[in-house]
């Protein structure tokens, strides 16, 4: 049986090697800034999902999937660099953010380079290799471009929600679909498209990935308050400091006790609040069952993801179906 950790590590090595050989240029400082976050590491969820989704349908496509895996990781990193600028974050993956090391103008350019390179790499491989048909290549690039536009919409919503205390759960789910899940969905669909899956199969793996991505972001929101800094790679409670409307905040404001609501609103967006004040609010969120409700919400979306996988039974490689089941479990059980 395929082991998730080994598979993800292999894809990460191959995608990172592809990136290292294809994302080079002058001035050197620009490319150093562009690759800073990538070199630190990361989960490589999107590349692994892309490759696994392709190999569900045709295992011989592994070498052809790696350039596309590299592309989605570049596009993801582009969004992270710009996100860190907008949120004025100091750390990403346990190291200083790009704009902290190189300044905001260079960080913007570093993100722009990765955006362009993501499209360039995906296009170039199809043109030069002759192994991916024009139709599949165009569809893959369409999915990548569309997802990136949707991510921008999600980021705009996320920022607008910082000014409001009445954000609904429905609005939140729409925002995290756009900001997080859309690129995860595109990763899965691109893998299936490149490997020649039929339209129904592409749709099914896309639905799996949408629900996986939403569960992933809900878990991320939980870890942002209850995780350990050395594991999550950023200061704990940073979402509260930045007035982010996470699932925990939305549920606490809607269902929490009056005391919890009052104390939460006092620290929300308050960058001068002491860590103990945030900790006290986190403890109340836990004690009042808000954390558990958020965990159950994430599990609901994992269940939906697994239902979409079940539609592929008999049409896809069973080893890779099992790998994607493992991935769904990992998303909600992880600690970083």
Secondary structure, DSSP 8 states (H G I E B T S, - for coil): ---HHHHHHHHHHHHHHHHHHHS--SSHHHHHHHHHHHHH----HHHHHHHHHHHTT-GGGHHHHHHHHHHHHHHHHHHHHHHHHHHT-SEETTEE-HHHHH-HHHHHHHHHHHHHHHHHHHHHHHHHH--S-HHHHHHHHHHHHHHHHHHHHHHHHHHHHTT-S---HHHHHHHHIIIIIHHHHHHHHHHHHHTT--HHHHHHHHHHHHHHHHHHHHHHHHHHHHS-HHHHSS-TTHHHHTT---HHHHHHHHHS-HHHHHHHHHHTT-TTS-HHHHHHHHHHHHHTTHHHHHHHHHHHHHHHHHHHHHTTTTTS-HHHHHHHHHHHHHHHH---
